[in-house]
């Protein structure tokens, strides 16, 4: 049984959206990526708040836990009339497990006048690295990248 790192917490920058979990939390997004699933916001929104909470809070520590979590998600989305959840390939290597920040994170740092080499990348947990990668994607709004970086490493930002 392989051990996974799939935390169940919300970041401070997510708290404005935390009421009824109307946006997909980073912890759930990490699980989706690990399970190779692409859940739409419409599918997430179709789920009841208690189901959303359960999807965030259900422990996922092994591959078996992740499979059970994904099966529960599919069942709930189907019951809510959300249809099938498309599959996505799992990248290899996982970008949040790389020894240095990917270029998308470095580019967002440069845009803020920060040297990405100063990031404590290898001291952060999986969820922090994952969040910065997700928040730095090209074509993404990136508005929460700064607040996330401030939360993870306040000394880097004024």
LOMAR-294829 format. One record per residue (C-alpha): residue in one letter; y, z, x. Coordinates in steps of 0.1 Angstrom, whole numbers, plus 5000, padded with zeros to 4 digits. Layout:
# residues N
code	py	pz	px
A	Y	Z	X $
...
# end
This chain:
# residues 158
code	py	pz	px
X	5000	5000	5000 $
X	5032	4988	5016 $
X	5062	5011	5012 $
X	5094	4995	4997 $
X	5129	5006	4998 $
X	5142	5002	4963 $
X	5168	5030	4956 $
X	5178	5040	4921 $
X	5214	5049	4926 $
X	5247	5033	4917 $
X	5275	5029	4942 $
X	5310	5042	4936 $
X	5323	5006	4934 $
X	5299	5000	4905 $
X	5310	5030	4884 $
X	5337	5010	4865 $
X	5308	4989	4851 $
X	5283	5018	4848 $
X	5288	5027	4812 $
X	5257	5014	4794 $
X	5250	4995	4827 $
X	5267	4964	4813 $
X	5265	4946	4847 $
X	5233	4944	4867 $
X	5234	4972	4893 $
X	5228	4964	4930 $
X	5197	4986	4930 $
X	5182	4964	4901 $
X	5194	4933	4919 $
X	5175	4943	4950 $
X	5143	4949	4929 $
X	5148	4915	4913 $
X	5151	4898	4947 $
X	5120	4917	4960 $
X	5101	4906	4929 $
X	5113	4870	4932 $
X	5130	4870	4898 $
X	5163	4855	4886 $
X	5175	4876	4857 $
X	5206	4863	4839 $
X	5234	4885	4828 $
X	5227	4873	4792 $
X	5191	4885	4796 $
X	5202	4919	4810 $
X	5228	4923	4782 $
X	5201	4917	4756 $
X	5183	4948	4768 $
X	5191	4981	4752 $
X	5210	5007	4774 $
X	5179	5030	4776 $
X	5158	5001	4789 $
X	5185	4992	4814 $
X	5186	5028	4826 $
X	5148	5029	4829 $
X	5149	4997	4850 $
X	5173	5014	4873 $
X	5157	5048	4874 $
X	5120	5039	4875 $
X	5106	5047	4910 $
X	5096	5017	4930 $
X	5081	5027	4963 $
X	5051	5004	4966 $
X	5042	4967	4959 $
X	5022	4980	4930 $
X	5052	4999	4916 $
X	5073	4967	4920 $
X	5047	4946	4901 $
X	5046	4972	4873 $
X	5084	4972	4872 $
X	5085	4934	4870 $
X	5059	4934	4843 $
X	5079	4959	4823 $
X	5111	4939	4828 $
X	5094	4907	4816 $
X	5079	4925	4785 $
X	5113	4940	4776 $
X	5132	4907	4781 $
X	5107	4889	4760 $
X	5108	4915	4733 $
X	5146	4912	4733 $
X	5144	4874	4727 $
X	5156	4867	4763 $
X	5128	4842	4771 $
X	5112	4837	4805 $
X	5127	4850	4837 $
X	5127	4823	4863 $
X	5111	4829	4896 $
X	5129	4826	4930 $
X	5113	4824	4964 $
X	5116	4855	4985 $
X	5135	4846	5017 $
X	5118	4852	5050 $
X	5130	4871	5069 $
X	5148	4892	5043 $
X	5185	4889	5053 $
X	5191	4926	5047 $
X	5164	4934	5073 $
X	5180	4913	5101 $
X	5194	4933	5131 $
X	5229	4920	5126 $
X	5250	4910	5095 $
X	5245	4874	5083 $
X	5274	4850	5086 $
X	5285	4854	5050 $
X	5291	4891	5056 $
X	5309	4883	5090 $
X	5331	4858	5072 $
X	5342	4883	5046 $
X	5349	4908	5073 $
X	5370	4883	5093 $
X	5390	4875	5061 $
X	5399	4912	5061 $
X	5407	4914	5098 $
X	5375	4933	5106 $
X	5351	4925	5135 $
X	5316	4925	5119 $
X	5303	4938	5152 $
X	5320	4971	5143 $
X	5299	4975	5112 $
X	5272	5002	5115 $
X	5247	4976	5101 $
X	5216	4992	5115 $
X	5226	5027	5104 $
X	5230	5016	5067 $
X	5202	5017	5043 $
X	5186	4986	5027 $
X	5208	4989	4996 $
X	5241	4990	5015 $
X	5231	4959	5035 $
X	5218	4941	5005 $
X	5250	4948	4985 $
X	5273	4934	5012 $
X	5251	4903	5014 $
X	5252	4898	4976 $
X	5290	4905	4975 $
X	5297	4880	5003 $
X	5279	4850	4989 $
X	5298	4816	4989 $
X	5311	4807	4955 $
X	5309	4843	4944 $
X	5341	4862	4934 $
X	5337	4886	4963 $
X	5362	4911	4947 $
X	5339	4941	4952 $
X	5332	4933	4989 $
X	5363	4953	5000 $
X	5356	4983	4978 $
X	5320	4983	4989 $
X	5329	4981	5026 $
X	5355	5009	5020 $
X	5328	5030	5004 $
X	5302	5024	5032 $
X	5325	5026	5062 $
X	5360	5040	5052 $
X	5371	5041	5089 $
X	5371	5003	5092 $
X	5397	4997	5064 $
X	5432	5011	5061 $
# end
